[in-house]
Amino acid sequence: MALYEHTFIARQDLSTAQAEGLIEHFSSVLTDNGGSVSDTEYWGLKTMAYKINKNRKGHYAFMRSDAPSDAVQEMERLMRLHDDVMRVLTVKVEEHEEGPSAVVQAKNARDERGPRRDRGDRGPRRD
């Protein structure tokens, strides 16, 4: 079996629970067809670079899988038919990276920096 990474974007008017339910649903499609899902990540509601189907935002999700090509083709077919899924990207990889994806690492790095300061925290104004 081959290793794959799947990223998809769901409509913005879904709740977070519904978006995570889509991840579980498509993971079960892979496992039912003889594959296995090693990791799933919900990246959150993000603003897109351009509108897709009149949506400015979308729920981004990421999955790592080890599955036969038939299982991946079936999952992609079901994603294309599903009304809530706007875009799908599947990439075949040589090996899965250990740990969280780059998107989650960047989010964690932002969270560790702490809150942003207000303009009033700068001190007196110099003339």
N, C-alpha and C positions, 0 to 999 in steps of 0.2 A: 504494500500500500504506500501511497505517497503522502507527503506532508503538505498541508495547505494553510493559508491564512485568509480569513474571510472578513471583510468589512462591509457593513451595510448602513444605509441611512433610512430611518423611518419618519413618517410625517410628524410635524411639530405639534399637532393637536392631540396626540396620544399622551396618556399619563406615563410617568416613569415606570410604574408597575406594568403597564401594558407593553411598553418598549422592552422591558426585561423579560416579559412573557414571550415576546417574539424570539428572543435569544434562546430561551428554553425550547420553544417549539421547533426551531430550525436545528438545534442541537439534537433533538430527539429524532428528527428526520435522518440525520447522518448516522446516528447509532442504530436506528431501525434497519438501515441499509448496509450494515456491516462495518461501519466506521466508528471512530471514537473521537470525542472532543476533549482535548487536554486542558484548555483554558478558555474562559470567556471574560470579556470586560465590557462594561457599559461606560462609555465615555461621556455621556450626558447630552444635554440639549445645547447645540452649538449653532452659531450663525454661519451660514454658507456664503461662499464667495459670490454666488449668483442664484437667482430664483430657480427652483425646480418645481414645476406644477403649481405655481403661485405661492410657494412656501419659501420664506426667507431663512427659516431655521429647520433643524432636523435632529432627531435622536440618533447618535452615532453608536454603533456596537461593533465589537471585534471578537473573533473566535479563531482558535488554533485547533486544527484537526488532523487526524491521521485516518484517511478514508480512501476507498477505491474511487476511481473516476466516475463510476456509475452513480454512486451515492452523492457526489458533489454535483453532478449534472442534474440529478433529481431535486436536490435542495435549491439550486439556482433556478430551476424551472418553477418550483413552487414560490420562490421569492418574486420572480417576475410576474406571477399571477396574483400575488397578494396585493391588495389595494393599499395597505399601509406602508409597504416598502417602496422607496423612491429610487434608490440606486444600490447596486451590488458590485463589489470588487473581490475577486478570488485570485490569489497568487499562489503558485506552487513554489515551495521553498526547499532548500537542501536539508536544513535543520531548523528547529524552533529555537529562538533565543530564550535563555533562562531569565526568569523574573518578569516584571511588568513591561508593557510596551512603552515605546518612546513617548506617546501621548500621556500616559499615566505618570511616567517619570517627570515630565515637564510640569504637570499639574502639581505633583508632590513638591517639586522644587519651588514653585510659586507659593505654595502654602507654607513652606518652612521659612520664607522670608519675612512673614508676618504682615500685619495690615499696613495699608498705605497711610502715610501721614497727610493730614490736612494742610492747607496753605497757611493756616494760622500757627502751625507748629514751627515755622521757619525762624521765628524771632523777629526782631525789629528790622524795618526796611532801611537800607542804606541809600543815601542820596548822593 
